Amino acid sequence: MKKIFFIFMAITLLFSILEAKEVGGVDLKESITIENQKLILNGAGIRSIFLFDVYVGALYLTKREKDPTLIIESKKPMDIKMIITSSLVTSKRMIDGLIDAFKKAKEAGYDTDKRSMDKFLQVFKEEISKKDVYDFFYDNDKGVMIYKNHKLYKVIKDFGFKKALYAIWLSKNPAQESLKEKMLGQ
């Protein structure tokens, strides 16, 4: 009986290990479902500013892909998950950082209109806390659906905005090259 119990526990542990990946102290599921779309973890990494880790970024796709341009230009469902890992992240710092990141995306050839960007930035005007989870889920029929802690906040139906948003992490001019590489599974 003890032998069966230990075998059962070993199998349970194995499945829990296979079901999650740890990045920067954050457990990420290998697959997620958002809006009835099953997505798999393409890759994840840590966003650092100076010497501080500020968030974990994870890219979920319908199938693994290493070509950033194909991902940015794709109309398939996908999600970028951002998990705040530092109490140093404030609303103002996040908004300022995102404005700079959109400028870098524009330099890489991915621009968006001011109205869509302003609508997106409104989500970050609320207080940001360590362990907050943001999802930037794209669905071709609905647009970019922005969730905070699993609650839908905004929907932006603008494919140009989706491309600029994903270009923040995946363009030739990303927010952080090492995070881009990790999100692409490299």
Secondary structure, DSSP 4 states (H G I P E B T S, - for coil): -HHHHHHHHHHHHHHHHHHEEEETTEEEESEEEETTEEEEEEEEEEEEETTEEEEEEEEEESS----HHHHHH--S-EEEEEEE--TT--HHHHHHHHHHHHHHHHHTT----HHHHHHHHHGGGS---TT-EEEEEEETTTEEEEEETTEEEEEE--HHHHHHHHHHHHSSS-S-HHHHHHHTT-
